[in-house]
Amino acid sequence: MANTQGPEGNYDPAGSTQMFRAFVDEAPQGRQQQAAAPAGPRVGLIVGVVLAVVVVAAVAWLALK
């Protein structure tokens, strides 16, 4: 690893401050991508559950009629 300076100018032999800053800078982008990805399957799941409830209600209504 490269020898880096910490925020106060302290010697950081492992470069952990630089790695931490890179992680923090990348984290929000990763969360946005993760939040956007399941939106399609989530909508499909909701539509499927609503459709199943409608079908069960229709079958129950016909059975009790």
C-alpha positions as CSV (number, residue, x, y, z in Angstrom):
1,M,0.0,0.0,0.0
2,A,1.1,3.6,-0.5
3,N,2.1,5.7,2.4
4,T,-0.7,8.1,3.0
5,Q,-1.4,11.0,5.3
6,G,-4.5,11.0,7.6
7,P,-6.8,14.0,7.8
8,E,-4.6,15.6,10.5
9,G,-1.4,14.8,8.7
10,N,-0.7,11.7,10.8
11,Y,1.1,8.9,9.1
12,D,-1.3,6.1,8.0
13,P,0.9,3.1,7.0
14,A,-2.0,0.8,6.0
15,G,-3.9,3.5,4.0
16,S,-7.0,2.7,5.9
17,T,-8.3,6.3,5.9
18,Q,-8.0,6.4,2.1
19,M,-9.8,3.0,1.8
20,F,-12.5,4.2,4.2
21,R,-13.1,7.4,2.3
22,A,-13.4,5.4,-0.9
23,F,-15.9,3.1,0.7
24,V,-18.0,6.1,2.0
25,D,-17.9,7.8,-1.3
26,E,-19.1,4.7,-3.1
27,A,-21.8,3.6,-0.6
28,P,-24.7,6.0,-1.6
29,Q,-24.3,5.0,-5.3
30,G,-24.6,1.3,-4.4
31,R,-27.7,1.9,-2.3
32,Q,-29.4,3.8,-5.1
33,Q,-28.8,1.0,-7.5
34,Q,-30.0,-1.6,-5.0
35,A,-33.1,0.4,-4.3
36,A,-34.0,0.8,-7.9
37,A,-33.4,-2.9,-8.9
38,P,-36.1,-4.6,-6.9
39,A,-38.8,-2.1,-7.9
40,G,-39.9,-4.2,-10.9
41,P,-40.2,-7.6,-9.0
42,R,-41.9,-5.8,-6.1
43,V,-44.6,-4.4,-8.4
44,G,-45.1,-7.8,-9.9
45,L,-45.4,-9.4,-6.5
46,I,-48.0,-6.8,-5.4
47,V,-50.0,-7.3,-8.5
48,G,-49.9,-11.1,-8.1
49,V,-51.1,-10.9,-4.5
50,V,-53.9,-8.6,-5.4
51,L,-54.9,-10.9,-8.3
52,A,-54.8,-13.9,-6.0
53,V,-57.1,-12.2,-3.4
54,V,-59.5,-11.2,-6.2
55,V,-59.6,-14.8,-7.5
56,V,-60.2,-16.3,-4.0
57,A,-62.9,-13.7,-3.3
58,A,-64.6,-14.5,-6.6
59,V,-64.5,-18.3,-5.9
60,A,-65.9,-17.8,-2.3
61,W,-68.6,-15.5,-3.6
62,L,-69.6,-18.1,-6.3
63,A,-69.5,-20.9,-3.7
64,L,-71.8,-19.0,-1.3
65,K,-74.2,-17.8,-3.9
